């Protein structure tokens, strides 16, 4: 937008300047032309006086004439030394009296004829006319080197075009500077909007904008307020719903877990009945497989509620305004290893650490949630006897990484799995499709994004979070 406005303003301001420069040149020429017409009339008026100055033929053996120049002619010649000349020329073109360089054939008519001729670096305006004198028919010529029109044409580049060209260039830079200065608040506003996080919907400062832009800034602030209110309302709804679901789901899961322990204390599916055959009349009898399915559904529903709550916290606008902390990534990874060790041992998965000390600025509880989701996913999708590695360190940038040697994700779907509730087709492992989505939201809060690549040897999946340089 600013580039378009700048081009338009430059064009609209410089075009009139260019037209004014051309108009100024035209007026200069018209002024010179008007003065030149006066000079032409003066030359024509002196032609009869020069003709009357011929008083005799002179020596018959010589073409020279006897001249007695009239006072106006003398004044014309003496007032312009080196810039004026006269000559009396015979009908054969030979100069009979005056300047030799004014030779030439006579005009075809008896009307005054005007021409221009350059002599010794001076451009002369010359009038020629056939006249009848005491010496017979002759041609008288008067040359004026001070003719304004001739001077204007000769000095066109130096005195007209060059100043106008300099003025045009100076005007271009002056107008460009003025336009750039005038548009600077718009550019500042654009840069401020471009630097913003997509989740930053705080109001802009209307007083920092010019009066013409202030209505636009106020409209943007109203729009930001509406979007922010809607986002906060949605986040509160998801958080409240997830929070309200956690308590009854926890009670349901505890009851179902108790039934499942009675049915199968070692975790293997049996065929025993929940109640003995001597149960009281009216009691409901459930099979072991039904109880175990009920436990699985309760666990999955409880996990979904917890993930929805985590997603609402990670997606909340308040996450961007919370103060950053100095987070020890090595300690974070060690704590995570301890919390996930039981789940890894249940599947005989080699859960290892490859860490070096590194600190970053971030929100520790969000980074813990991110790594919990990544490690939980890796353990869940890696086959028994597989390997999951947790890494952190510094490679130009500080990073967190989780790598497994499981089935991996096809390259065409690696960034689709970051979408909410998206799951790769044909996946046998139960899940809600929210783990990587939560991790991606947390990465955005830390001004970064998750990198999904194949693991070592092209097997499995490696998920990396690189922290931006301070």
N, C-alpha and C positions, 0 to 999 in steps of 0.2 A: 504494500500500500504506500509506504513512504517513498519508495523508488518511483512509483507512478506519480505521486503528488509532486515530487521533486522535478521530474521531467516536465510535467505540465506547467509548473510555476516558472521553471527556467524558460520554456518555450513562450509562455504568455508574457514574460517580462522582457526577454531578449528580442523577440520578434518586433515589438514596437520600437526598441532601440535601433534595430537594424533599419527599419523603415524610416525612422527619424534621420539616421545618418544618410540614407539615400536621398531623402527630401532636402537635407542640408546641402548635399553635393549639387542637387538640381538647382536650388536657389542660388548657390555660388555661381553656377554656370549661367543662369539667367541674368544675374547681376553683371557678370563679365560681358555677356552678350549685349546687354543694354548699353553698357559703356562703350563697347566696340561699335555699336550702331552710331553713337555720337561721333566717334572717331572717323567712321566712314563718311558721315555727312561733312565733317570738317575737311577731309581730303577732297571730296567732290567740290566743295566751295572754293578750294584753292586751285583747282584745275584751270579755270579761266584766267586767274591772276598769273599763273605760270605761263599760260599761252601768251598773255599780253606782255610778259617779260621778254619775249623774243622781239628785238627791235631792228635787227638787220640780218642779212644772209651771211655777212662776213666776207672773207677772201674767196673769190670764185674758185680758186685752185684748191681750197680746203673745205671739208664738210662742216667745219666749225661754224657756230652761229654767234651773233653778238647778243648777250643777255643783259638785261637790266632788271634784276629780280625785284618784285614788288615787296614792300615792307612786311606784309603778312607772311609771305613765303620765307623771307629772311628770318623772321621771328620763329617760324616753324622749324627751320633747319638749325638755328642757333640754340633753341631751347631744348633740343634733344641731340646733343653731340654724340655721335656714334650710334644713334638709334633712329636716324632719319636720313633720307636721301631723295634726290630728284634727278630726272634726266629728261632730255628732249631727244627723241629717237626719230629717225627718218622712216619713210614707208618701207625701206629695205631692211629695217631692223637694226641699222648701225646707229650707235649713240652719237649724236651731234653735239650734245653739251650735257654735262653732269656726270653722274656715276656710271662708269663703264659696265658694271655688272648688271645694270638694268636694261641691257639690250634685249631684243626679241621682236618677233613679228607683230604688226599692229593688230588691234581687235578687228573682228569682222564687221562690226557695226560702229556707229558713232556714239553709242551709249557708253557710260562709264563701265568698265570691266574690272572686277576685283579678283585678286589672286594672292597666294601666299608663297613666299620663297625664303629659304634659309641662306644667310650669308654670314660667314665668320662667326658662327654659333648663335646668331640672332635670327629669329623668325620674323619676317617683315610682312605687314599687310600692305599690298600694292594696289593702287588704282591706276588704270590706264585708259586714255581716251583720245580719240582722233579729233584734232582741232584744226581750224584754219588760222594761220598766222601770216605775218608780213613776209615770211620766208616760204609760204606755201603750206600745203597740208602736212602736218607733222603729228607725232604721238607724244603726249606729255605723260610722264609717270612720276608719281609721288609714293614714297615708301615710308612706312611708320613702324618702327620696331618696338614701340611701347603699347601696341594694341592689347587691351586686357584679355580679349578672347584668345589671342595667340599665346599670351603668357599663361593663361589658365590651362590651355591644352598642354603647353610644354611642361608646366609644373603640376600637372594633374596628380601624378603619383606622390610627389613630395609634399604638396600643400593641402591636398584634399583627401586622397585615398589613404595615405599613411596615417594622418591624424585620426580619420574615422576608423581605420583598422585598429589603431592603438586604443581608441575609445571603446570599440566593440570588445576587444580582449579584456580591457580593464572592467568594462561593464559585465562581461561574462563571469569573471572571477568574483567581482563584488556581489553580483546577484546570487551566484552559487553560494558564497559564504553567507549571505543574508538568508537565503532559503534554508540552508543547512542549519543555521542557528535557530530560525523560526520553527523548523521541524524537529529540533532536538528533543523537546518534551515527548513528541510522538514516538521517536526512536527509543527513548528511555522507557516509555510505557510498554512498547513492544518487547524490548529486552527483558523487562521485569516479568512479563507474562511468559516469555519463552523459558526463563530460568526456573519458573515455578514447578514444583512437583504437581502431578495430576491430582493429588489429594489435598493440595493447599488451596483452600477456598476462602482464605481470609480476605477482608475488604481492602481495596486499593485506597490510597490517600488522594481524595479529590483535590485538595489544596495544592498538590504538587503538579497539577495539570493546568494548561491554559484554559481560559474561560470557554473557548470554543469546543474543547475536548471534555470539559467537566461533565456535560450531560451523558456522554458515552461512558465515562468512568462510573458515574452514579448508576447507570443502567446495568453495567457489568457487576457492580456491587450488589444490586438487587438480585440479579441472576445467581451470583455466587451464594447469596443468602438462601435463596429458594433451594438450590441444589444441595447446599450443605445441610439445610434442615431436613430435606428428604433423605439424604444419606444417613444422617444421624438417627432419624426415626427408624429407618430400615435396620441399621446396626443395633439400635436398642431393642427392636422387636426380636431380632434373631438371638441377641444375647439373653433377653428376658425369657424367651421361649426355651432356649437351651438350658438356662439356669433352672427354670421351673420343672423341666423334664428330668433333671439329674436326680432330684430327691426320690420321686416315685420309682424311677428306673433303678436307682441303687437299691431300694427296698425289694423290688421285684427280683433283681439279680441275686441279692443275698438269699432270698427264699428259694429261688430255683437252684442256686449253688448248693444249698443244704439238701434239697431233694436229690440232686445229682450225686452228692457224696454218699447218700444212702443207697442209691441205685448202683453206683460204680465207684467205689472209693479209690480205685487205682486208675481211673480214667478210661477203662476199656468198656465198650458197649456190651451189656449183658441183656438177658431176657427176663430177669427177675421183676416182680411186680413191686410198685412203690408201697403198697399196703399189703399186709398179709391176707391170706385167704379168710382169716377170722375177723376181717374188718367189720366195723359196725354196719348195720343196715343203712343204706343211703349214701355210703362213702363212695367217692369217685376213685376208680382204679386207673392208674396210668402206667403204660409200658415204659421200659427203660429208654427205648429209642425216642419216645415222645418227650420225656423229660430232658434228654440231651439236646434235642432240637430246640426245645423251649429255652434251654440255657444258652445255646448258640445265638438265638434271636435276641435274647435279653442283652447278651454281651455286645452284639453288633449295634443294637439300638442305643445302648449306653455310650458306645464309642462314637456313634454319629452325633449324639448330643454334645459330647465333649469336643468333637472336632468343629461343630457349628459354633460353639462358644469360642474356641480358639480362633476360628476364621473371623468372627465378628470383632475380636480384639485386634487381630492383625490388620483388618481392613478399616478399623476405626480411624477417623480423622485425628483423634487425640494422640494416636501413636506417633504422628509427625511432630507434635509440639512437646512431647515429653523430653526431658533433658537427657542427653547422651551420657553414657557411663564408660569408664575404661574397663574393657572386658578382657580377661585372660582366657584366650582360646584354648590353651593347653589344659588348664584346669577344667574348663567347660567340657572338653572331650573326655578327660579322665572320669569326671562325674557321670557323664552319659554312658561310658563303658560299664561302670558299676551298675547303673540302673537297668541296662539292657542285657546284662550277662546271663540272667536266668532264662530269658526268652531265647537267647542264642544257644545255651546249653541244652534246652529242651529239644532243639532240632539238630544238636551236635554240629553247630556252625562255629567255625573258628572266627571269633570276633576279636580283632586286633587293633592296635594303635600304631600310627606312624606320625609322630608329632614333634614339633620343635617349638620352643617358647616364642610367643608372639602376642601382642596386645593390639586391640582396635577400639575405636569409639563406636558405641552402639548401645542397644538395649538388650541386656543380658537375658531377660526372661523370654524375649522374642527369639533370640538366637538359640536358646535352649529348646524352645518349642520347634523351631526349624529343624535342628539336628535330631530331635526325638522323632519327628515325622520321617525324616530321611532314613534313619537307622531302622525304625520300625518297618518301613516299606522294604528295605533291603533284606531284613531277616525274614519277613513274611514271604517274599517272592523267591528267595534263594532256597535251592533244594537242600535236603539233609546232607550233612558232611561238606557243605560249601564254605565259602570264606567271605567275610565282610570286614572291610578295613576303614577305620576312621582316621582322617588326616587333618592336620592344620600346620601352617608354617608361613614362610615368606618367600615368594618368587617374583620379585618386583612389586607385587601387591600381596597383602595378607590374604589368606584363603582358608576356607573350610571345605572338606571334601569327604564324601562317603562313596566307597566303591564296593561292588559285589561281583560275584561270578555266576549270577543266576541267568535266567533266560534273556534278560535285557529287554530293550524296547526298540522296535523297528525305527530306522532313521527318519522315515516320513511321519512318524507319530510322536517323536520325542518332545516336541513343544506343544502338542495337543494334550498330552497327559498333564500339562500344567493348568488346563482348564478345569473348572469345578465340575465334579460328578462325571468326568470323562474317564472311561476305562477302556483299555485295549481289548478289541474283540477276541474272544476265545480264551480270556484269562480265567483260570480255574480257581484262583485264590479269591476268597471273599474280601470285599472292601467297599468303601463308599465313594472312592474317587475324589477325596478331599485332601489327602495327605500332602501331595505335591503342590496342590493349589494353595494350601496354607503356607508352605515353604516359599512358594513364589511371591505371595503377598508380603511375607516378612522380608524377602530379598529386596522388593521394591521400596519398603520402608527404609532400608539401608542404602538406597540409591544404587542398587545393583540388580542383577538378574541371575537366575540359575543357568548354568551351562550343563547340558546333558550330552554325554559322549559314551561311546562303547568302552568297556573296561579293558584290562590288559589282555592281549591276545585276541581282541575283538569279541570277548565274551562279557556278558553281564552289562552293568550300567555304572557309569561314574558321574556323580552329580557334584558340581563345584560351585561355590559362592566366593567370588573375588570382591574384596572390599575396595572402593575407590580410594585413590591417593588423597591424602589430606591437603 
